[in-house]
Amino acid sequence: MSFEARQKWSILASAWKDTGPPAAPSLQDVSNYIGHISKRKATVLLLGCTSSLRNRLLGDSCKVVSVDITRRMLEATKPLVTESDADIVVQGDWLHLPLNNNEVDAVVGDKILGNVMPEEWAELFAEVKRVSRPTAPFLTRASPHGEDLLQPPAIRPFSELVKRWAIFYKEGMDIDSACSGLWEDCMDMSTVSITPFVGTQQLKRVIPITKIECLSSAGKEQHAISLVRLFIRKFWHSREARWSAYTVKGILTAASIHFDYVGQYTATDYPEGDRQPVFHFVSRT
Ligand SMILES: C[S@@+](CC[C@H](N)C(=O)[O-])C[C@H]1O[C@@H](n2cnc3c(N)ncnc32)[C@H](O)[C@@H]1O
């Protein structure tokens, strides 16, 4: 699995730094994370290397330990983060965290559950619990498919999804965010269940077979053409990559072995922010 994650993110790394919400956290999402870490000067474990989270935590005088398996992602985000001795970056696997027991005051990680296949979630939550001090907050934004049973959305043609995000782009959304929204819609559309509560997503299940077909789905509208061109550049090569899909019940059940659930916080500064809350847990004593 970790090898699979590294391969996937090595492909995505060069384009990812410009990716806006929903695939990366918005300003409000970042506040929803940081607002629930009470201790200043805390040692915070970041799962991944999200630059916006690192910058905000460093600004709050926290020590940030980012653990990410993909060297290219660590390199790509470095120039986006304020230089600081408190920004510690480690290449490592979340399933075998290179940290001691009870070492950190808080854990954050944006969309980490989509990156770990559901059969490995138990290991992930156990590792996060192991390195967390008792009652440490653990915050992660997720994009569940509803509350209970995993219900893959009805398949809609790629051209329809393109049209939707091209309108947002035309109305003023930046193209990186529109492209990220298009990508997430395609991912949603590709959901296949493994159990009633969890499943997988894979872009190649829903996008056209060739790049030419993909581009022709944009029609003649200029915003749509630009959007699809960017989509191909950013995401085409990761068509085979697998991601996990889940419901709220899937998340809460997996977390409940080691964590108490506190609540969910939604952002309103991008379309569909309300479907991608930051989940707040605390490590059980
Ligand atoms: C945190 S996630 C999602 C990206 C996020 N939404 C963002 O832009 O902030 C992506 C990162 O997780 C890393 N990753 C995925 N699986 C991992 C694993 N098992 N161990 C460590 N890092 C992993 C990838 O290398 C990638 O850099």
The ligand as a Tripos MOL2 file, in Angstrom:
@<TRIPOS>MOLECULE
LIG
   27    29     1     0     0
SMALL
NO_CHARGES

@<TRIPOS>ATOM
      1 C1         -2.3690   14.2910    3.0190 C.3       1 LIG1
      2 S1         -2.7820   13.6740    1.5210 S.3       1 LIG1
      3 C2         -3.8910   14.7700    0.6590 C.3       1 LIG1
      4 C3         -3.4220   16.0520    0.1160 C.3       1 LIG1
      5 C4         -4.1380   17.1790    0.7690 C.3       1 LIG1
      6 N1         -5.5460   17.2240    0.5530 N.3       1 LIG1
      7 C5         -3.4850   18.5120    0.5720 C.2       1 LIG1
      8 O1         -3.1690   19.0080   -0.4730 O.co2     1 LIG1
      9 O2         -3.2890   19.0610    1.5880 O.co2     1 LIG1
     10 C6         -1.4740   13.5970    0.4270 C.3       1 LIG1
     11 C7         -0.1150   13.2220    0.9250 C.3       1 LIG1
     12 O3         -0.1560   12.0320    1.6600 O.3       1 LIG1
     13 C8          1.0190   11.2840    1.3990 C.3       1 LIG1
     14 N2          0.7520    9.8730    1.7580 N.ar      1 LIG1
     15 C9         -0.1960    9.0620    1.2440 C.ar      1 LIG1
     16 N3         -0.1770    7.8710    1.8620 N.ar      1 LIG1
     17 C10         0.8180    7.9250    2.7820 C.ar      1 LIG1
     18 C11         1.3310    7.0170    3.7480 C.ar      1 LIG1
     19 N4          0.8390    5.7830    3.8970 N.pl3     1 LIG1
     20 N5          2.3360    7.4200    4.5490 N.ar      1 LIG1
     21 C12         2.8670    8.6720    4.4260 C.ar      1 LIG1
     22 N6          2.4300    9.5880    3.5190 N.ar      1 LIG1
     23 C13         1.4200    9.2070    2.7170 C.ar      1 LIG1
     24 C14         1.2980   11.5310   -0.0540 C.3       1 LIG1
     25 O4          2.6510   11.3060   -0.3750 O.3       1 LIG1
     26 C15         0.8590   12.9840   -0.2330 C.3       1 LIG1
     27 O5          1.9190   13.8850   -0.1390 O.3       1 LIG1
@<TRIPOS>BOND
     1     1     2 1
     2     2     3 1
     3     2    10 1
     4     3     4 1
     5     4     5 1
     6     5     6 1
     7     5     7 1
     8     7     8 2
     9     7     9 1
    10    10    11 1
    11    11    12 1
    12    11    26 1
    13    12    13 1
    14    13    14 1
    15    13    24 1
    16    14    15 ar
    17    14    23 ar
    18    15    16 ar
    19    16    17 ar
    20    17    18 ar
    21    17    23 ar
    22    18    19 1
    23    18    20 ar
    24    20    21 ar
    25    21    22 ar
    26    22    23 ar
    27    24    25 1
    28    24    26 1
    29    26    27 1
@<TRIPOS>SUBSTRUCTURE
     1 LIG1         1 GROUP 0 **** ****
